Amino acid sequence: MHTFVIIVPTGGILLEAVGIADILEQANQLKPEESPALLYQSVIVTTQPHRLAHGRAKVSLVADYSLCELEPEQPRDTILVTGRGLNRAEDDNLVEWLQAAAPHAKRVVSVCGGALLLAQAGILDGRKATTHWRLLDTLQSRFPKVIVKRGPIYIEDGPVWTSAGVTSGFDLVLALVEADYGFALARDVAQDLVMYLRRPGGQSQFSRHLANQALQPGPIRELQSWIMEHLTADLSVENLASRVAMSPRNFTRVFTRETGTTPARYVEEARLDAARQFLEQSTMAIEQIAIATGFGNSLNLRRTFERNIQISPTEYRQRFCSRNLA
């Protein structure tokens, strides 16, 4: 039997912990007849001194234990930390506990912002990891020893698993069930709960691009605004450099320093973001959207979507278009 210690920081999203516990219990219900009585035991742990986990939605969950009741050096199968809470003192206590407990666990797992707590504990140093798309830059800047991956919904690096935002933790736990007991059981659990066993695409299909705004007011930030208003123009490095009176080489260096991305990447993301908005909020044909956003034709648009978001524009529209347009 695998024991999951599911730690819920105060102010987190309780859906993460409850959903994961339900997935593991479903695996218990669907286990093969020859398997032990239970495949998994879920233990909910709160960082509060009492056994009550307070969620972001002002809903509380009665936990099995308070963190202060658990000896960190005890051997464990899986320690799973859900989304980061709001109480700095509790976070510090949890980080200290994780530092002592991780060497004695077979697996350490995080969901959403829980990756920041693993990183603070040093557990992610030198490892590939991911987190919610809004927190990727924070994870990278605060913890430079972590190899941050921006696209995947979850990542395995040895005994450490990390996942993107909220329900991506469910995808990760299905992968853990498959790793523990095989494909057939994970498939059966996914089918019973009407879930994807392997969700198409990565978290890029949900995230919002254009986070790379210039840090300081000036020519580069003004140029970024101009780019957004002229997506169908020739946005080559040479033409953009000319607009700010720089040589192409110096322009690329300055732009990358101030925004954290290259001019070509920024232009592609600007066009991609505009195309996504058309797909979500209009009935324009794919070819028209491609022309209106500077891709030129639907083939270029599709290739860019599949390279960055891992799904086609048509699939994206089916998933994310306004209900009024569906």
LUMMAR-61993 format. One record per residue: residue number from 1; residue in one letter; x negated, y, z of N, C-alpha, C, CB in turn. Coordinates in steps of 0.2 Angstrom, whole numbers. Glycine has a CB too. Layout:
BEGIN
(NUM 'A' (X Y Z) (X Y Z) (X Y Z) (X Y Z))
...
END
This chain:
BEGIN
(1 'M' (-4 -6 0) (0 0 0) (-4 6 0) (5 0 6))
(2 'H' (-3 11 -4) (-6 17 -5) (-3 23 0) (-7 20 -12))
(3 'T' (-6 26 4) (-3 31 8) (-5 38 5) (-6 31 15))
(4 'F' (0 42 4) (-1 49 2) (0 54 7) (4 50 -4))
(5 'V' (-5 57 9) (-4 63 14) (-3 69 10) (-11 63 19))
(6 'I' (3 71 10) (5 77 6) (6 83 11) (12 76 3))
(7 'I' (1 88 10) (0 94 14) (4 100 11) (-7 95 15))
(8 'V' (8 103 15) (12 108 13) (10 115 16) (20 107 14))
(9 'P' (6 119 13) (5 126 16) (11 130 17) (0 130 12))
(10 'T' (11 134 22) (17 138 24) (18 143 18) (16 142 30))
(11 'G' (25 144 16) (26 148 10) (26 145 3) (22 154 11))
(12 'G' (24 139 3) (24 136 -3) (30 134 -6) (19 129 -3))
(13 'I' (30 130 -12) (36 128 -15) (38 121 -13) (36 129 -23))
(14 'L' (43 120 -9) (44 113 -6) (46 108 -12) (50 114 -1))
(15 'L' (48 111 -18) (50 106 -23) (44 102 -25) (52 110 -29))
(16 'E' (38 104 -24) (32 101 -26) (31 94 -21) (26 105 -25))
(17 'A' (32 95 -15) (31 90 -10) (37 85 -11) (30 93 -3))
(18 'V' (43 88 -11) (49 83 -11) (49 79 -17) (55 87 -10))
(19 'G' (48 83 -23) (48 79 -29) (42 74 -30) (47 84 -35))
(20 'I' (37 75 -27) (31 70 -27) (33 64 -23) (25 73 -25))
(21 'A' (36 65 -17) (38 60 -13) (43 56 -16) (40 63 -6))
(22 'D' (48 59 -19) (53 55 -23) (51 51 -28) (59 60 -25))
(23 'I' (46 53 -32) (43 49 -37) (39 43 -35) (38 54 -41))
(24 'L' (36 44 -29) (32 38 -26) (38 33 -23) (28 41 -20))
(25 'E' (43 36 -20) (48 31 -18) (52 28 -24) (54 35 -14))
(26 'Q' (52 31 -29) (55 28 -35) (51 22 -38) (56 33 -41))
(27 'A' (44 23 -37) (40 17 -39) (41 12 -34) (32 20 -38))
(28 'N' (42 13 -27) (44 8 -23) (50 4 -25) (44 11 -16))
(29 'Q' (55 8 -27) (61 4 -29) (60 0 -35) (66 10 -30))
(30 'L' (56 2 -40) (55 -2 -46) (49 -6 -46) (55 3 -52))
(31 'K' (46 -8 -41) (40 -12 -41) (42 -19 -43) (37 -12 -34))
(32 'P' (37 -22 -46) (38 -29 -48) (40 -34 -42) (32 -32 -52))
(33 'E' (43 -39 -43) (46 -43 -37) (40 -46 -33) (50 -49 -40))
(34 'E' (34 -48 -37) (28 -51 -33) (24 -46 -29) (24 -54 -38))
(35 'S' (26 -39 -30) (22 -34 -27) (24 -34 -19) (23 -27 -30))
(36 'P' (19 -31 -15) (21 -30 -8) (27 -26 -7) (15 -26 -4))
(37 'A' (30 -26 -1) (36 -23 1) (36 -15 -1) (37 -23 9))
(38 'L' (30 -12 0) (30 -5 -2) (23 -4 -6) (30 0 4))
(39 'L' (24 0 -11) (18 2 -15) (15 8 -12) (19 3 -22))
(40 'Y' (19 13 -10) (17 19 -7) (21 21 -1) (18 25 -13))
(41 'Q' (17 24 3) (20 28 9) (18 35 9) (17 25 16))
(42 'S' (23 39 9) (22 47 9) (23 49 16) (27 50 4))
(43 'V' (18 53 17) (17 57 24) (17 64 23) (11 54 28))
(44 'I' (22 68 25) (23 75 24) (19 79 30) (30 78 23))
(45 'V' (15 83 28) (11 87 34) (12 94 33) (3 84 34))
(46 'T' (13 98 38) (13 105 38) (7 108 41) (20 107 42))
(47 'T' (6 114 39) (0 117 42) (2 121 48) (-3 122 37))
(48 'Q' (9 121 50) (11 124 56) (9 120 62) (19 125 55))
(49 'P' (9 123 68) (8 119 74) (13 115 76) (6 124 80))
(50 'H' (19 117 73) (25 112 75) (27 108 68) (32 117 77))
(51 'R' (31 104 68) (32 99 63) (38 102 58) (34 92 65))
(52 'L' (37 108 56) (42 112 52) (38 115 46) (46 116 56))
(53 'A' (39 113 40) (36 117 34) (41 122 31) (34 111 29))
(54 'H' (39 128 32) (43 134 29) (42 135 22) (42 140 33))
(55 'G' (47 135 18) (46 136 10) (47 143 8) (50 131 7))
(56 'R' (45 144 2) (45 151 0) (53 153 -1) (42 152 -7))
(57 'A' (57 149 -2) (64 150 -3) (68 150 3) (68 145 -8))
(58 'K' (65 151 9) (68 152 16) (71 145 17) (73 158 16))
(59 'V' (69 140 15) (71 133 16) (65 130 20) (73 129 10))
(60 'S' (67 126 25) (62 122 29) (63 115 28) (63 124 36))
(61 'L' (57 111 29) (57 104 29) (54 101 35) (53 102 22))
(62 'V' (57 96 38) (55 93 44) (49 88 41) (60 89 48))
(63 'A' (43 90 44) (37 86 42) (36 80 46) (31 90 41))
(64 'D' (32 75 44) (30 69 48) (25 71 54) (28 64 44))
(65 'Y' (21 76 52) (15 78 56) (14 85 55) (9 73 55))
(66 'S' (11 88 60) (7 94 59) (0 92 58) (8 99 66))
(67 'L' (-4 97 54) (-11 95 52) (-15 94 59) (-13 101 48))
(68 'C' (-14 98 64) (-18 98 70) (-17 91 73) (-16 103 75))
(69 'E' (-12 87 71) (-11 80 74) (-15 75 71) (-4 78 74))
(70 'L' (-18 77 65) (-22 72 61) (-29 72 62) (-19 72 54))
(71 'E' (-32 67 63) (-40 67 63) (-42 67 56) (-42 61 67))
(72 'P' (-47 72 54) (-49 72 47) (-53 66 45) (-53 78 46))
(73 'E' (-57 63 50) (-62 58 48) (-58 51 47) (-67 57 54))
(74 'Q' (-52 50 48) (-48 44 47) (-48 42 40) (-41 44 50))
(75 'P' (-50 36 38) (-50 34 31) (-43 35 28) (-52 27 30))
(76 'R' (-42 38 22) (-35 39 19) (-36 37 11) (-33 46 20))
(77 'D' (-30 35 8) (-30 34 1) (-30 40 -3) (-24 29 -1))
(78 'T' (-25 44 -2) (-24 50 -6) (-22 56 -1) (-19 49 -12))
(79 'I' (-26 62 -2) (-24 68 1) (-22 73 -4) (-30 71 5))
(80 'L' (-16 75 -4) (-13 79 -9) (-11 86 -6) (-7 76 -13))
(81 'V' (-14 92 -9) (-12 98 -6) (-7 102 -11) (-18 103 -5))
(82 'T' (-2 104 -9) (3 107 -14) (1 115 -14) (10 106 -11))
(83 'G' (5 119 -17) (4 126 -19) (2 130 -13) (10 129 -22))
(84 'R' (-3 134 -14) (-6 138 -9) (0 142 -5) (-11 143 -12))
(85 'G' (-1 142 2) (3 146 6) (1 153 7) (4 143 13))
(86 'L' (4 157 12) (4 164 12) (0 166 19) (10 167 13))
(87 'N' (-1 161 23) (-4 162 30) (-12 161 29) (-1 158 35))
(88 'R' (-16 167 30) (-23 166 29) (-26 162 34) (-26 173 29))
(89 'A' (-24 163 41) (-27 159 46) (-25 151 45) (-24 161 53))
(90 'E' (-19 150 43) (-18 142 42) (-22 140 36) (-10 142 40))
(91 'D' (-23 144 31) (-27 142 25) (-34 140 27) (-27 147 20))
(92 'D' (-37 144 32) (-44 143 34) (-44 137 38) (-46 149 38))
(93 'N' (-39 135 42) (-39 129 46) (-38 123 41) (-33 129 51))
(94 'L' (-34 124 36) (-34 118 31) (-40 117 27) (-28 120 26))
(95 'V' (-43 122 25) (-50 122 22) (-55 118 26) (-53 128 20))
(96 'E' (-55 120 33) (-60 116 37) (-58 109 38) (-60 120 44))
(97 'W' (-52 108 38) (-49 101 39) (-51 97 33) (-42 100 40))
(98 'L' (-50 100 27) (-52 96 20) (-59 95 20) (-49 101 14))
(99 'Q' (-63 100 22) (-70 98 22) (-72 92 25) (-74 104 24))
(100 'A' (-69 91 31) (-71 85 35) (-67 79 33) (-69 86 42))
(101 'A' (-61 80 30) (-57 74 28) (-59 71 21) (-50 75 28))
(102 'A' (-61 75 16) (-62 73 9) (-67 67 9) (-65 79 5))
(103 'P' (-73 67 12) (-77 62 11) (-75 55 13) (-84 63 15))
(104 'H' (-69 55 17) (-66 49 20) (-60 47 16) (-64 49 27))
(105 'A' (-58 50 10) (-52 49 6) (-54 46 0) (-48 55 5))
(106 'K' (-50 41 -3) (-52 39 -10) (-50 44 -15) (-47 32 -11))
(107 'R' (-45 48 -14) (-43 53 -19) (-42 59 -15) (-38 51 -24))
(108 'V' (-43 65 -19) (-41 71 -16) (-38 75 -22) (-47 76 -13))
(109 'V' (-31 77 -21) (-27 80 -27) (-24 87 -25) (-21 75 -28))
(110 'S' (-23 91 -30) (-20 97 -28) (-15 98 -34) (-25 103 -28))
(111 'V' (-10 102 -32) (-4 105 -36) (-5 112 -36) (3 102 -34))
(112 'C' (-4 115 -42) (-4 122 -43) (-9 126 -39) (3 125 -40))
(113 'G' (-8 131 -35) (-13 135 -31) (-17 131 -26) (-10 141 -28))
(114 'G' (-15 125 -24) (-18 121 -20) (-26 120 -22) (-15 114 -19))
(115 'A' (-27 121 -29) (-34 120 -31) (-38 125 -28) (-34 121 -39))
(116 'L' (-36 131 -26) (-40 136 -23) (-42 134 -16) (-36 143 -23))
(117 'L' (-38 130 -13) (-40 128 -6) (-45 122 -7) (-34 125 -3))
(118 'L' (-44 118 -12) (-50 113 -13) (-56 116 -15) (-47 108 -19))
(119 'A' (-56 122 -19) (-62 125 -21) (-65 129 -15) (-60 130 -27))
(120 'Q' (-61 132 -11) (-64 135 -5) (-67 130 0) (-58 139 -1))
(121 'A' (-65 124 0) (-68 119 4) (-74 116 0) (-63 113 5))
(122 'G' (-76 118 -6) (-81 115 -9) (-80 109 -13) (-87 114 -5))
(123 'I' (-74 106 -13) (-73 100 -16) (-73 100 -23) (-66 97 -14))
(124 'L' (-72 106 -26) (-72 106 -34) (-79 108 -37) (-67 111 -36))
(125 'D' (-84 109 -32) (-90 112 -35) (-93 107 -40) (-95 113 -29))
(126 'G' (-95 109 -46) (-97 105 -51) (-92 101 -55) (-103 101 -48))
(127 'R' (-86 101 -53) (-81 97 -56) (-76 101 -61) (-77 94 -51))
(128 'K' (-73 97 -66) (-68 100 -70) (-62 101 -66) (-67 96 -76))
(129 'A' (-58 106 -67) (-52 107 -63) (-48 112 -66) (-54 110 -56))
(130 'T' (-41 112 -64) (-36 117 -67) (-32 119 -61) (-32 114 -73))
(131 'T' (-28 124 -63) (-23 126 -58) (-17 130 -62) (-26 131 -53))
(132 'H' (-13 133 -59) (-7 137 -62) (-10 142 -67) (-2 140 -57))
(133 'W' (-8 143 -73) (-11 147 -78) (-12 155 -75) (-7 148 -84))
(134 'R' (-8 157 -71) (-9 164 -68) (-15 164 -63) (-2 166 -64))
(135 'L' (-17 158 -61) (-23 158 -56) (-29 156 -59) (-21 154 -50))
(136 'L' (-29 154 -65) (-35 152 -69) (-41 157 -68) (-34 150 -76))
(137 'D' (-40 163 -69) (-45 168 -69) (-48 169 -62) (-43 175 -72))
(138 'T' (-43 169 -57) (-45 169 -50) (-49 163 -48) (-39 169 -45))
(139 'L' (-47 157 -50) (-51 151 -48) (-58 152 -51) (-48 145 -51))
(140 'Q' (-59 154 -57) (-65 155 -61) (-70 160 -58) (-64 156 -68))
(141 'S' (-67 166 -56) (-71 172 -53) (-73 171 -46) (-67 178 -54))
(142 'R' (-68 168 -42) (-70 167 -35) (-74 161 -34) (-64 166 -31))
(143 'F' (-74 156 -38) (-78 150 -37) (-81 148 -44) (-73 144 -35))
(144 'P' (-87 151 -45) (-90 150 -51) (-93 143 -52) (-96 155 -52))
(145 'K' (-94 139 -47) (-97 132 -47) (-91 128 -50) (-99 130 -41))
(146 'V' (-85 130 -51) (-80 125 -53) (-80 126 -61) (-73 127 -50))
(147 'I' (-79 120 -64) (-78 120 -72) (-71 121 -73) (-82 114 -75))
(148 'V' (-68 127 -74) (-61 128 -75) (-59 126 -82) (-59 135 -73))
(149 'K' (-54 122 -83) (-51 120 -89) (-44 124 -89) (-50 113 -90))
(150 'R' (-43 127 -95) (-37 131 -96) (-31 128 -99) (-38 137 -99))
(151 'G' (-32 123 -103) (-26 120 -107) (-22 114 -103) (-29 117 -113))
(152 'P' (-26 109 -100) (-22 103 -98) (-17 105 -92) (-27 98 -96))
(153 'I' (-12 100 -92) (-7 100 -86) (-11 97 -80) (-1 96 -88))
(154 'Y' (-15 92 -81) (-19 90 -75) (-25 87 -78) (-15 84 -71))
(155 'I' (-30 87 -73) (-37 84 -74) (-39 79 -69) (-42 90 -75))
(156 'E' (-42 74 -71) (-46 69 -67) (-53 70 -68) (-43 62 -68))
(157 'D' (-57 71 -62) (-64 71 -62) (-66 67 -56) (-67 79 -62))
(158 'G' (-67 61 -58) (-69 56 -52) (-63 55 -48) (-76 59 -49))
(159 'P' (-65 56 -41) (-59 55 -36) (-55 61 -35) (-62 53 -30))
(160 'V' (-56 66 -39) (-53 73 -38) (-48 74 -44) (-58 79 -37))
(161 'W' (-42 75 -42) (-37 77 -47) (-34 84 -46) (-31 71 -48))
(162 'T' (-33 88 -51) (-30 94 -50) (-25 95 -56) (-35 100 -50))
(163 'S' (-19 99 -54) (-14 100 -59) (-12 107 -59) (-8 96 -57))
(164 'A' (-9 109 -64) (-6 116 -66) (-1 118 -61) (-4 117 -73))
(165 'G' (4 122 -63) (9 124 -59) (15 120 -58) (12 130 -62))
(166 'V' (17 119 -51) (23 117 -49) (25 110 -51) (29 121 -50))
(167 'T' (29 109 -56) (31 103 -59) (26 99 -62) (37 103 -63))
(168 'S' (21 102 -64) (15 98 -67) (12 93 -62) (10 103 -70))
(169 'G' (13 94 -56) (11 89 -51) (15 83 -52) (13 92 -44))
(170 'F' (21 83 -54) (25 77 -56) (21 73 -61) (32 78 -58))
(171 'D' (19 76 -66) (15 73 -72) (9 70 -69) (13 78 -77))
(172 'L' (6 73 -64) (0 70 -62) (1 64 -57) (-4 76 -57))
(173 'V' (6 64 -53) (8 59 -49) (10 53 -53) (14 60 -44))
(174 'L' (14 54 -59) (15 48 -63) (9 45 -66) (20 50 -69))
(175 'A' (4 49 -68) (-3 47 -70) (-6 43 -64) (-7 53 -72))
(176 'L' (-5 45 -58) (-8 41 -52) (-5 34 -52) (-8 45 -46))
(177 'V' (2 34 -53) (5 28 -52) (3 23 -58) (13 29 -53))
(178 'E' (2 26 -64) (-1 22 -69) (-8 19 -68) (-1 26 -76))
(179 'A' (-12 24 -65) (-19 21 -63) (-19 16 -57) (-23 27 -60))
(180 'D' (-14 17 -53) (-14 12 -47) (-10 5 -49) (-10 15 -41))
(181 'Y' (-5 6 -53) (-1 -1 -54) (1 -2 -61) (5 0 -50))
(182 'G' (-2 2 -66) (-1 0 -73) (4 4 -77) (0 -7 -74))
(183 'F' (4 4 -83) (8 8 -88) (15 6 -87) (6 7 -95))
(184 'A' (17 0 -86) (24 -2 -86) (28 1 -80) (25 -10 -86))
(185 'L' (25 1 -75) (28 4 -69) (29 12 -70) (25 3 -62))
(186 'A' (24 15 -72) (24 22 -73) (29 24 -78) (17 25 -75))
(187 'R' (30 20 -83) (35 21 -88) (42 20 -85) (34 16 -94))
(188 'D' (43 15 -82) (49 14 -79) (52 19 -74) (49 7 -75))
(189 'V' (47 22 -70) (48 27 -65) (50 34 -70) (42 29 -61))
(190 'A' (47 35 -75) (48 41 -79) (55 40 -82) (43 42 -84))
(191 'Q' (57 34 -85) (63 33 -88) (69 34 -83) (63 26 -91))
(192 'D' (68 31 -77) (73 32 -72) (75 39 -70) (72 28 -66))
(193 'L' (69 43 -69) (70 50 -67) (71 55 -73) (64 52 -63))
(194 'V' (71 52 -79) (72 56 -85) (66 61 -86) (79 59 -85))
(195 'M' (60 59 -86) (54 63 -86) (50 61 -92) (50 63 -79))
(196 'Y' (46 65 -94) (41 63 -99) (35 59 -95) (37 69 -102))
(197 'L' (33 53 -98) (27 50 -95) (21 54 -96) (27 43 -97))
(198 'R' (21 57 -102) (15 61 -104) (19 67 -108) (10 57 -109))
(199 'R' (19 73 -105) (22 78 -107) (19 81 -113) (23 84 -102))
(200 'P' (22 82 -119) (18 85 -125) (15 92 -123) (23 86 -131))
(201 'G' (9 93 -126) (6 100 -125) (3 100 -118) (11 105 -127))
(202 'G' (0 106 -117) (-3 108 -111) (1 114 -108) (-10 109 -111))
(203 'Q' (-2 117 -103) (1 122 -99) (0 129 -104) (-2 124 -93))
(204 'S' (-4 129 -109) (-4 135 -113) (3 136 -116) (-9 134 -119))
(205 'Q' (7 131 -117) (14 132 -120) (18 136 -115) (17 125 -122))
(206 'F' (16 137 -109) (21 140 -104) (17 147 -103) (22 136 -98))
(207 'S' (11 148 -103) (7 154 -101) (8 159 -105) (0 152 -99))
(208 'R' (7 165 -102) (7 172 -106) (0 174 -108) (11 177 -102))
(209 'H' (-2 175 -114) (-8 177 -116) (-9 184 -114) (-10 175 -123))
(210 'L' (-15 187 -117) (-16 194 -116) (-18 197 -109) (-11 198 -119))
(211 'A' (-20 192 -105) (-22 194 -98) (-29 198 -99) (-23 188 -94))
(212 'N' (-32 198 -105) (-39 201 -105) (-39 208 -107) (-43 197 -110))
(213 'Q' (-36 212 -103) (-36 219 -104) (-43 223 -102) (-30 223 -101))
(214 'A' (-45 228 -105) (-51 231 -103) (-51 233 -96) (-53 237 -108))
(215 'L' (-56 233 -92) (-56 235 -85) (-55 242 -84) (-62 232 -82))
(216 'Q' (-58 246 -89) (-58 253 -88) (-55 257 -94) (-66 256 -88))
(217 'P' (-51 262 -93) (-49 266 -98) (-54 268 -103) (-45 272 -95))
(218 'G' (-52 269 -109) (-57 271 -114) (-56 268 -121) (-64 269 -112))
(219 'P' (-61 269 -125) (-60 267 -132) (-57 259 -133) (-66 268 -136))
(220 'I' (-60 255 -129) (-58 248 -130) (-51 246 -128) (-63 243 -126))
(221 'R' (-49 249 -122) (-42 248 -120) (-37 252 -125) (-41 251 -113))
(222 'E' (-39 257 -128) (-35 261 -133) (-35 256 -139) (-38 268 -135))
(223 'L' (-40 253 -141) (-41 249 -147) (-36 243 -146) (-48 247 -149))
(224 'Q' (-36 240 -140) (-32 235 -139) (-24 237 -140) (-33 232 -132))
(225 'S' (-22 242 -138) (-15 245 -139) (-14 246 -146) (-14 251 -135))
(226 'W' (-19 248 -150) (-18 249 -157) (-18 242 -161) (-24 253 -160))
(227 'I' (-21 237 -159) (-21 231 -161) (-14 228 -161) (-26 226 -158))
(228 'M' (-11 229 -155) (-4 226 -154) (1 229 -158) (-2 227 -146))
(229 'E' (0 235 -161) (4 239 -165) (3 238 -172) (4 246 -163))
(230 'H' (-3 235 -174) (-5 234 -181) (-7 227 -182) (-10 239 -183))
(231 'L' (-3 222 -180) (-5 215 -181) (-6 213 -188) (0 210 -178))
(232 'T' (-3 216 -193) (-3 214 -200) (-9 217 -203) (3 216 -204))
(233 'A' (-13 222 -200) (-18 225 -203) (-24 221 -203) (-20 232 -199))
(234 'D' (-30 223 -207) (-36 219 -207) (-39 220 -200) (-40 221 -213))
(235 'L' (-39 215 -196) (-42 216 -189) (-49 212 -189) (-37 213 -184))
(236 'S' (-53 213 -194) (-59 210 -194) (-64 214 -189) (-63 209 -201))
(237 'V' (-69 210 -187) (-74 214 -182) (-76 220 -185) (-80 209 -180))
(238 'E' (-78 220 -192) (-81 226 -195) (-76 232 -195) (-82 224 -202))
(239 'N' (-69 230 -196) (-64 236 -196) (-63 238 -189) (-58 233 -200))
(240 'L' (-63 234 -184) (-62 236 -178) (-67 240 -175) (-60 230 -173))
(241 'A' (-73 238 -177) (-79 242 -174) (-79 249 -177) (-86 238 -176))
(242 'S' (-77 249 -184) (-77 256 -187) (-72 260 -183) (-75 255 -194))
(243 'R' (-67 258 -181) (-62 262 -178) (-65 265 -171) (-56 258 -176))
(244 'V' (-69 262 -168) (-72 265 -162) (-79 267 -163) (-72 259 -156))
(245 'A' (-81 268 -169) (-88 271 -171) (-93 267 -168) (-88 278 -169))
(246 'M' (-93 260 -169) (-99 256 -166) (-101 251 -172) (-97 252 -160))
(247 'S' (-107 249 -171) (-109 244 -176) (-106 237 -174) (-117 243 -175))
(248 'P' (-104 233 -178) (-101 227 -177) (-104 223 -171) (-101 222 -183))
(249 'R' (-111 223 -171) (-114 219 -166) (-113 222 -159) (-122 218 -167))
(250 'N' (-114 229 -158) (-113 232 -152) (-106 232 -150) (-116 239 -153))
(251 'F' (-101 233 -155) (-94 232 -153) (-92 225 -150) (-90 233 -159))
(252 'T' (-95 220 -153) (-93 213 -150) (-96 213 -143) (-96 208 -155))
(253 'R' (-102 215 -142) (-105 215 -135) (-101 219 -130) (-112 217 -136))
(254 'V' (-99 225 -132) (-95 229 -127) (-88 226 -126) (-95 236 -130))
(255 'F' (-85 224 -132) (-78 222 -131) (-78 216 -126) (-75 220 -138))
(256 'T' (-83 211 -127) (-83 205 -124) (-84 206 -116) (-88 200 -126))
(257 'R' (-89 211 -115) (-91 213 -108) (-85 216 -105) (-96 218 -108))
(258 'E' (-81 220 -108) (-75 224 -105) (-69 220 -104) (-74 230 -108))
(259 'T' (-68 215 -108) (-62 211 -108) (-63 204 -106) (-59 211 -115))
(260 'G' (-69 201 -107) (-70 194 -105) (-68 189 -111) (-65 192 -99))
(261 'T' (-67 192 -117) (-65 188 -123) (-68 191 -129) (-58 186 -123))
(262 'T' (-69 188 -134) (-72 190 -140) (-66 194 -144) (-75 185 -145))
(263 'P' (-68 199 -149) (-63 202 -153) (-59 197 -157) (-66 207 -157))
(264 'A' (-62 192 -160) (-58 188 -164) (-53 184 -160) (-63 183 -167))
(265 'R' (-55 182 -154) (-51 178 -149) (-45 182 -147) (-54 175 -143))
(266 'Y' (-46 189 -145) (-41 193 -143) (-36 194 -149) (-44 200 -141))
(267 'V' (-38 195 -155) (-34 196 -160) (-29 190 -161) (-37 198 -167))
(268 'E' (-32 184 -161) (-28 178 -162) (-23 177 -157) (-33 172 -162))
(269 'E' (-25 179 -150) (-20 178 -145) (-15 184 -145) (-24 179 -138))
(270 'A' (-16 190 -148) (-11 195 -149) (-6 193 -154) (-15 201 -151))
(271 'R' (-9 190 -159) (-4 188 -164) (0 182 -162) (-8 186 -171))
(272 'L' (-3 177 -158) (0 171 -156) (6 173 -151) (-5 167 -152))
(273 'D' (4 178 -147) (9 180 -142) (15 184 -145) (6 185 -137))
(274 'A' (14 188 -150) (19 191 -154) (24 185 -157) (17 196 -159))
(275 'A' (20 180 -160) (24 175 -163) (28 171 -158) (19 170 -167))
(276 'R' (26 170 -153) (30 167 -147) (36 171 -146) (26 166 -141))
(277 'Q' (35 177 -145) (41 181 -144) (46 181 -149) (39 189 -142))
(278 'F' (44 181 -155) (49 181 -161) (53 174 -161) (45 181 -168))
(279 'L' (49 169 -159) (52 162 -159) (57 161 -153) (46 156 -158))
(280 'E' (55 165 -148) (60 164 -142) (66 169 -143) (56 167 -136))
(281 'Q' (65 174 -146) (71 179 -146) (74 181 -152) (68 185 -143))
(282 'S' (72 178 -158) (75 179 -164) (76 173 -168) (70 184 -168))
(283 'T' (80 174 -174) (82 168 -178) (78 169 -185) (89 168 -180))
(284 'M' (72 173 -185) (68 174 -191) (65 167 -193) (63 179 -189))
(285 'A' (65 166 -199) (62 160 -202) (54 160 -200) (62 160 -209))
(286 'I' (51 154 -199) (44 153 -198) (40 157 -202) (42 146 -197))
(287 'E' (41 157 -209) (37 160 -214) (37 168 -212) (39 159 -221))
(288 'Q' (43 170 -211) (44 178 -210) (40 180 -203) (51 180 -209))
(289 'I' (40 175 -198) (37 177 -192) (29 177 -193) (38 172 -187))
(290 'A' (27 172 -197) (20 172 -199) (17 178 -202) (18 166 -204))
(291 'I' (21 181 -207) (19 187 -210) (20 193 -206) (24 188 -217))
(292 'A' (25 193 -202) (26 199 -197) (21 199 -192) (33 199 -194))
(293 'T' (17 194 -190) (12 194 -185) (5 193 -187) (14 188 -180))
(294 'G' (4 194 -194) (-2 194 -196) (-6 188 -198) (-7 198 -192))
(295 'F' (-2 182 -197) (-5 176 -199) (-5 174 -207) (-1 170 -196))
(296 'G' (-1 178 -210) (-1 178 -218) (4 172 -220) (-7 176 -220))
(297 'N' (4 166 -218) (9 161 -220) (10 156 -214) (6 158 -226))
(298 'S' (15 152 -215) (17 147 -210) (12 142 -208) (24 144 -212))
(299 'L' (8 140 -213) (2 135 -212) (-3 138 -207) (-1 133 -219))
(300 'N' (-5 144 -208) (-9 147 -203) (-6 148 -196) (-12 154 -205))
(301 'L' (0 149 -196) (3 150 -190) (4 143 -186) (11 153 -191))
(302 'R' (6 138 -190) (6 131 -187) (0 129 -185) (9 126 -192))
(303 'R' (-6 130 -188) (-12 128 -186) (-15 131 -180) (-17 129 -192))
(304 'T' (-13 137 -179) (-15 141 -173) (-11 139 -167) (-14 149 -174))
(305 'F' (-5 137 -168) (0 135 -163) (-3 128 -160) (7 134 -165))
(306 'E' (-4 124 -165) (-6 117 -163) (-13 117 -160) (-6 112 -169))
(307 'R' (-18 121 -162) (-24 122 -159) (-24 125 -152) (-29 126 -163))
(308 'N' (-20 130 -151) (-19 133 -144) (-14 130 -140) (-18 140 -145))
(309 'I' (-9 128 -142) (-3 126 -138) (-1 119 -139) (3 130 -140))
(310 'Q' (-4 115 -143) (-3 108 -144) (4 106 -147) (-5 105 -138))
(311 'I' (8 111 -149) (14 109 -152) (15 114 -158) (20 110 -147))
(312 'S' (20 112 -162) (21 116 -168) (26 122 -166) (24 112 -174))
(313 'P' (26 127 -171) (31 133 -169) (38 131 -169) (30 138 -175))
(314 'T' (40 126 -173) (47 123 -173) (48 120 -166) (48 118 -178))
(315 'E' (43 116 -164) (44 113 -157) (45 118 -151) (39 108 -156))
(316 'Y' (41 123 -152) (41 129 -147) (47 132 -147) (35 134 -148))
(317 'R' (50 134 -153) (57 137 -153) (62 132 -150) (58 139 -160))
(318 'Q' (62 126 -151) (67 121 -148) (67 121 -141) (66 114 -151))
(319 'R' (61 122 -138) (60 122 -131) (62 128 -127) (53 120 -129))
(320 'F' (60 134 -130) (60 140 -127) (64 146 -130) (53 143 -127))
(321 'C' (68 145 -135) (72 150 -138) (78 152 -133) (75 148 -145))
(322 'S' (80 158 -133) (86 160 -129) (92 156 -131) (87 167 -131))
(323 'R' (96 155 -125) (102 150 -126) (107 154 -131) (105 149 -119))
(324 'N' (106 160 -131) (111 164 -135) (109 163 -143) (111 171 -134))
(325 'L' (103 160 -144) (101 159 -151) (102 152 -153) (94 162 -152))
(326 'A' (102 147 -148) (102 140 -149) (108 138 -153) (101 136 -142))
END
